[in-house]
Amino acid sequence: MVLFAHIPLFLGVFLLSNAFQDYLFSLLTGYVDPPAGVEVREGMNYNPYFPGGAISMPRVIFDDLVEYDDGMCLCSNFRYLVA
C-alpha cells in the first residue's frame, strides 16, 4: 500500500473496490447523446456517469475500434481490464 501512503485510507479502499471498477468502466464507456432538454456546451460531451453529465474528455473507446476473432467487442473485453 505504499502507493496510497499519502491518500486517506478510505480513498485507497474505494479505489480497490468493485464500485470504483464499475464507475471507471461506466465513465469510459458511457458516452451517449444528451437527453431532450439537456444542453451541453461546445467542447463538452455528455456522460450520465460523470457528476453533472458534462465532461470535457472525449469518448476514446468504441466498439468497432478492435476486431476480435471470437466476435467480442472492445467494451466487453475492456471490462476485464478495469477489474
N, C-alpha and C positions, 0 to 999 in steps of 0.2 A: 504494500500500500504506500510505497514511497511516492508514487505519482500523486497521491491525494494528500500529501503531508501538509500542504497549506490550504486545503479546501476543507470546510466543515464536514464532519463525518457524515451527516445526513445527506449531503450532496453526493459524496462518494458512494454511499449505499444506493441512492437514486440512479446514479449513472450506471451501476452494475445491475439494476433491476430490470425485470421484463417490461415495466411501464416505460422506461426510457427507450428500450429497444423498439417497443411499439410506437412511441412518439416519433423517434427518428425515422422509422420506416414510413409512417404516415406523412411526416413532414416532407420527405424526399420524393414520395410518390403520389401525394395527394393534390396535385395541382388540377384545378377544374375551372370552367368559366364561372364568373360570379353569378349568383342568383339574381333574379329580377329585382330591381330596386337597389342593388348594391353597386356603388360606384367605386372604381379602382383608379387611382391617379396614374398618369403616364409614367412608365418606367417601373411600375409595380405589378405584381402578379397576385392572383387570388389563390389562397390555400386555406381552407377552413380549419386546418390543424394548427395554423400559426395564430398566436393571440392577435386579435383584431382583424385577421383574414388577409391583410395586405402585406406582402413580403417582397423585398427588392431582389432576392435571389431568384434567378430564372430557373425554370424546370430543366433539369440536367439528365434525368433518367426517363427513357422512352421504351415502350415495349418492342419496337422494331429496331432498336439500336444494335442488338446482338442476336444472331440466329444460332440456336442450339439444335443438335442432332435429335434430341428426344422431344422437340416441339415445345419445350417450356419457354416462357418469356423471361426477359431480364428481370421484371418485377418479382416474379416467383422465385428466381434464384437470388435476388437481392435480399430477400427476407432472411436467407441463411447467413448473409454477410454481416447483418446488424445483430444477429443473435449471439 
